[in-house]
Amino acid sequence: MAAFTLDSDAIVLPPGAWAKTHRLRLRRHGAGVLALTQGPFRPYLHPLSTPAGYCVTAEAPADHPHHSGLWIGADHVHAQVPAAHGMIEEYTYNFYVDEIFQGRAPGRIVGTEHSGEALDDDRFRIVQRLCWRGPREWAAPQGRLVAVETRTITVEAGDRRHRIDLASRLECGEFALKLGPTRHAWFNVRVAESMIVGNGGAVTDDKGRSGGGAVSGAGARWIDFTGPVGGGAVAGVSVIPHPGAGRAPFWFVADWGVVTVGPFREEPLVLDRGEGFDSRCTVLLHDGPADRDEIERIAASGGTG
């Protein structure tokens, strides 16, 4: 029997009922590791489980319903559209909030294809092809193709932690592209409600600082969020970014459970047609306290170790 399986949820519905979306679940020896969900506005990974089976992520919490598991998004996305007389007009969207946000209409990130393969008994790789489309609008009834993304998710299963390496290559769609500046981008995690600081959890960084206010901003190489998950057990999520194009990570971390790390806080990303932006992040789903030595090794290796 294969160690890994990647299958759609089997949902039995009464006649005339339809499921709005489906999940692809990755299991190892029958135990859930993660699920790929195509939400109404973007894909995300949830639930994310530790080797002991504890779910360490939240899905669509009441305070921020656009937060779900582990996802990629950005709220300042600008298509550079050629106009008359050699001018360029900037069409601006958000791919972060599920409704109009600060005047920017919501776009959708939609998966068009995926593949999965076992690399060995402990590792599995999923590759997604994603289209970033603006909302339906004048002269673009299907939404403008703002960007195309290839997302590679490599899972390494372990006895005490699972490791997820998430790599993204973003390329222009129909037009040149600008992202940011913004703090609402790029890699995001929303932890389970039981793990937040108000419920006994703790968020810390590589410098030994604790609390969302202390670790937010520039300077941290990695962030860990650990807290109770039931039955007296604790578990956590470690986020280790590997910035692309020499960009330093900028963090927004809140005690109530969100971790966002992005490279577009001060300088926007500008892409011409034919160009792409590569970025990577490692996420550890661990039982018990974080293994700071392993996190340091991964950070020092740039995600290759």
Sequence and secondary structure as in RCSB ss.txt:
>XXXX:A:sequence
MAAFTLDSDAIVLPPGAWAKTHRLRLRRHGAGVLALTQGPFRPYLHPLSTPAGYCVTAEAPADHPHHSGLWIGAD
HVHAQVPAAHGMIEEYTYNFYVDEIFQGRAPGRIVGTEHSGEALDDDRFRIVQRLCWRGPREWAAPQGRLVAVET
RTITVEAGDRRHRIDLASRLECGEFALKLGPTRHAWFNVRVAESMIVGNGGAVTDDKGRSGGGAVSGAGARWIDF
TGPVGGGAVAGVSVIPHPGAGRAPFWFVADWGVVTVGPFREEPLVLDRGEGFDSRCTVLLHDGPADRDEIERIAA
SGGTG
>XXXX:A:secstr
  SEEEEE      TT   S  EEEEEETTEEEEEEEE SS EEE   B TT  B B BS SS TT BSEEEEEE
EEEEEEE GGG EEEEEEEESSSS BTTBEE EEEEEEEEEEESSSSEEEEEEEEEEE  SBTTBTT  EEEEEE
EEEEEE  SSEEEEEEEEEEEE SSEEEE S SSEEEEEEB GGGSGGGT EEEETTS BSHHHH EE  S EEE
EEEEETTEEEEEEEEEE STT   EEEE TTSEEEEES SSS EEE TT EEEEEEEEEEEESS  HHHHHHHHH
HTT  
